[in-house]
């Protein structure tokens, strides 16, 4: 790279020449988003009602197990490689220890089995954390206001095994307990699930952007306090490297950054430091904000969708978990 201070300015350079028409913009384009980059997060409801809208997430429904099979078929038809499954556990099944997380017939496991049987080629990613199952809405065991680390990790290992047995291809621990990746890897390997991958939510920040998700999985009303003793402080970035380094050393196959757009610097640092398959989660609040602005006529939704998703690629993400996945896939399919 030339040093502009050391050499005279080259007045003949006209960077706009490479932008003069769409054909040349296409030729010089450095990054593009394709359906191969998309992971579609979906929410599962108990009961037979096929779909129930989520007020804070326009276009996103909680779906029954039977309807989830249709969603999975749609993902395949759209060319989306994988979906991520999140349960809205009925409130009477939530307790202090999140015991429903270990039930082999819980919503996540029922959805896994039904989808695996119907569409075996679709990648199935499941969330490991206790928050959709606990009465207090935390990701771990709560004792006297503290989240217990090692006791939680022991439960997360069992949760991961229950999900692997039901057909999960990728276990995605989102709890931010210390040491959970190594423990879950060992538990999976001991049980013969050496082929089940781990996507670590390595740098997951305590964020205001998770609001609509907590509505979707019904933990908004139940959450006591905040998650700042386990999720990261958004003021930190070197710490994200420490978290990712540990996860990789402990056996993570893929690392993830969450939320997405406000954390592109972290995506870039993780990708350039470790070179691992690196993902970003464009979370519920980001999705809701874009929709809210578009509904009020302030931005064009499709343009903002493509721009934000391309920005993740530019930052170095290999893929994006996004509620826009089906809309983006349809948009790409329409393009000539
Ligand atoms: C919980 C979990 C959360 C999300 C994914 N897994 C919320 C939280 O940590 O409170 C958020 C996803 C989103 O906002 O779209 N383990």
Boltz pocket constraint, residues with backbone or C-beta under 6 A from the ligand:
constraints:
  - pocket:
      binder: B
      contacts: [[A, 127], [A, 128], [A, 129], [A, 130], [A, 131], [A, 139], [A, 174], [A, 175], [A, 209], [A, 210], [A, 211], [A, 212], [A, 213], [A, 214], [A, 227], [A, 282], [A, 283], [A, 284], [A, 285]]
      max_distance: 6.0
